[in-house]
Amino acid sequence: MKEFPGISEALLLICLGIGYIVIYLAKREERQLQLIGYIIGGVIIGLALFYQAANLWIQAKTCSQRIPYYKATMHSSWPKQSLPQAPPSK
């Protein structure tokens, strides 16, 4: 989603909140329904955390692959500058 940067992170936070709400509401139910609520809430939270970690890893890997390219282009395009020399002492 390049049109809306950061939208995937916001959606993942919303999913974490929904998973928490499902688990919170499952506490009020009877045994069988409570177990199902815990499982569904745990799966929602687990998938959201997994996707966030995978997204972070992909971004870090992509960024680290670009760094040598930028370093090479920066150093080759910079003008060569010499430090000012002190006048010779008499």
C-alpha positions in Angstrom: 0.0 0.0 0.0 2.3 2.7 -1.2 -0.6 5.3 -1.5 -1.1 5.3 2.3 2.2 4.7 4.2 1.7 3.3 7.6 -1.8 2.0 7.0 -0.7 -1.6 7.4 0.8 -0.9 10.9 -2.5 0.9 11.9 -4.5 -2.1 10.7 -2.3 -4.5 12.6 -2.8 -2.4 15.8 -6.6 -2.5 15.2 -6.4 -6.3 14.8 -4.5 -6.6 18.1 -7.2 -4.6 19.8 -9.9 -6.7 18.3 -8.1 -9.9 19.4 -7.9 -8.5 22.9 -11.6 -7.6 22.9 -12.5 -11.1 21.8 -10.4 -12.6 24.6 -11.9 -10.1 27.2 -15.5 -11.0 26.1 -14.7 -14.7 26.1 -14.1 -14.5 29.9 -17.8 -13.9 30.4 -19.0 -17.0 28.5 -19.4 -20.6 29.5 -16.7 -23.2 29.2 -17.0 -24.3 25.6 -17.7 -20.8 24.2 -15.0 -19.4 26.4 -12.4 -21.8 24.9 -13.5 -20.9 21.4 -13.2 -17.2 22.2 -9.7 -17.7 23.6 -8.6 -19.6 20.5 -10.0 -17.1 18.1 -8.6 -14.1 20.0 -5.2 -15.8 20.3 -5.1 -16.6 16.6 -6.0 -13.0 15.7 -3.3 -11.7 18.0 -0.7 -14.2 16.9 -1.3 -13.6 13.2 -1.1 -9.8 13.7 2.2 -10.1 15.6 3.6 -12.5 13.0 2.7 -10.2 10.1 4.1 -7.2 11.9 7.4 -9.0 12.6 7.6 -10.2 9.0 6.9 -6.7 7.7 9.6 -5.3 9.9 12.1 -7.9 8.8 11.3 -7.3 5.1 11.7 -3.5 5.5 15.0 -4.0 7.4 16.3 -6.4 4.7 15.3 -4.1 1.9 16.8 -1.0 3.6 20.1 -2.8 4.3 20.4 -3.9 0.7 20.1 -0.2 -0.5 22.8 1.2 1.9 25.8 0.1 -0.1 24.3 1.5 -3.3 23.7 4.9 -1.6 27.2 4.9 -0.1 28.8 4.2 -3.5 26.8 6.9 -5.3 27.4 9.5 -2.6 31.1 9.1 -2.5 31.5 9.0 -6.3 29.4 12.1 -6.8 30.9 14.2 -4.0 33.4 16.7 -5.3 36.9 16.1 -4.1 37.7 18.7 -1.5 41.0 19.3 0.2 41.5 20.7 3.6 42.8 24.3 3.8 46.6 24.3 4.3 48.2 26.5 6.9 50.6 29.1 5.5 54.2 28.1 5.9 55.9 29.4 9.0 58.9 31.7 8.6 
